[in-house]
Every structure is written in structure tokens, then in C-alpha cells.
Amino acid sequence: FGFTEGALVDAIRSGKWVLLDEINLASSETLQRLCGLLDDTKGSVTLTERGDSNAIQRNSSFRLFAAMNPATDSGKKDLPLSLRSRFTEIYVHELDDALELRSVAAKYLNGVII
């Protein structure tokens, strides 16, 4: 068995942007590990799973975005306040109108759909 660094570690090192979709479905342990990374602009993460004792400092261009459905949806939970407070929240209402949905999709898909 060998530990392999994944996409998140690569993004932290190289300054890429990451989207964590459905973040509120992640385990408590996983969410807790993100807190140190988001503490401030010099946030870091230590790969204790690999036995590291030195933290990986995040690149100044690194950005972390997260998306989730409201906790009122079946099986969903709220994010812990300790993590939630590190994000800027934007609530997007569900698009129920088919014409409005089509208009938004067409704008971002550059006319791929009609």
C-alpha cells in the first residue's frame, strides 16, 4: 500500500481552483481537515496519513469553492459552523420555470442546446 497525493493536494501546491460539490455529504473527519487549510491566506494541511509532520502551505492562487443542497433535502446535513464560517454563502433558488432554465443553460453552454 502506498499513499498517493490526489487532486486537492496538487491544487493546494500549484494554485488551482477546486469545487467540492455536495460538501455537506462529506464525513466529519474530512470536513475538519479543511479547517486548517481555510484558516487564513497562509492556511495549510498536513498529510498525517502519509506520516508527514511538515505542513503543505497553500499556493496564494489556490481557491476552494463548495456547493451543497439545503439540509432540508433528504439525507443532507448542515455544515459545522466552524467550517461554514470560512465560506461566503450564496443561496440560489431552484429554477422551476422551464424557459428560465433553458435561458440560463443556453447562456453557459454557448448555444449547444436549444
C-alpha positions in Angstrom: 0.0 0.0 0.0 1.3 3.4 -0.9 -0.1 6.9 -0.3 -0.8 8.8 -3.5 -1.4 12.6 -3.4 -4.7 13.5 -5.1 -6.2 16.4 -7.0 -6.7 18.5 -3.8 -3.1 18.3 -2.7 -2.0 19.2 -6.3 -4.3 22.2 -6.3 -3.0 23.4 -2.9 0.6 23.2 -4.1 0.1 24.6 -7.6 -2.7 27.2 -7.0 -5.5 25.6 -8.9 -9.2 26.1 -8.1 -11.2 23.3 -6.6 -15.0 22.8 -6.4 -16.2 20.4 -3.7 -19.7 19.5 -4.8 -22.2 18.3 -2.1 -19.7 19.2 0.6 -22.3 18.5 3.3 -22.2 14.8 2.5 -18.6 14.5 3.5 -17.6 12.8 6.7 -16.9 15.0 9.8 -13.3 13.9 9.7 -12.9 15.1 6.1 -14.6 18.4 6.9 -12.4 19.0 9.9 -9.2 18.6 7.8 -10.4 21.5 5.6 -10.5 24.0 8.5 -6.7 24.4 8.8 -6.5 25.0 5.1 -9.0 27.8 5.2 -7.9 29.5 8.5 -6.3 32.4 6.6 -4.3 33.1 3.5 -1.4 31.1 4.8 -3.6 28.0 5.6 -2.0 24.6 5.3 -2.7 20.9 5.5 -0.5 18.1 6.9 -0.7 14.7 5.3 -0.6 12.6 8.5 -1.9 9.6 6.6 1.5 9.5 4.9 3.3 10.1 8.2 4.3 13.7 7.3 5.0 16.2 10.1 5.6 19.1 7.8 2.6 21.1 6.6 1.9 21.8 2.9 1.5 25.5 2.5 -1.2 26.6 0.1 -0.3 28.5 -3.0 -1.6 32.1 -2.9 -3.7 31.4 -6.1 -5.4 28.4 -4.6 -9.2 28.8 -4.3 -11.7 26.4 -2.7 -15.4 26.5 -3.7 -18.1 24.3 -2.3 -21.6 23.6 -3.3 -24.4 21.8 -1.4 -28.1 21.4 -1.3 -30.0 22.7 1.8 -30.1 20.5 4.8 -33.8 20.2 4.4 -33.3 17.8 1.5 -33.5 14.1 2.4 -30.2 12.8 3.8 -28.5 16.1 3.9 -26.9 17.8 6.9 -25.8 21.3 7.7 -22.1 22.1 7.6 -20.5 22.6 11.0 -20.3 26.3 11.9 -16.5 26.0 12.3 -16.3 25.3 8.5 -19.3 27.2 7.3 -18.0 30.5 8.7 -14.9 30.2 6.4 -17.1 30.5 3.2 -19.1 33.2 1.7 -22.6 31.8 1.1 -24.7 32.5 -1.9 -28.2 30.9 -2.0 -29.5 30.1 -5.4 -33.2 29.4 -5.7 -34.2 26.4 -7.7 -35.2 27.2 -11.3 -38.7 25.9 -11.7 -39.6 27.7 -14.9 -38.6 25.7 -18.0 -38.0 28.8 -20.1 -35.8 30.4 -17.4 -33.8 27.2 -17.0 -33.3 26.9 -20.8 -32.2 30.5 -21.0 -29.5 30.0 -18.2 -28.3 26.8 -19.7 -28.0 28.3 -23.2 -26.0 31.2 -21.9 -23.4 29.0 -20.2 -23.4 26.2 -22.9 -22.8 28.7 -25.7 -25.8 27.7 -27.7 -25.1 23.9 -27.5 -28.8 23.4 -26.5 -31.9 24.9 -28.0 
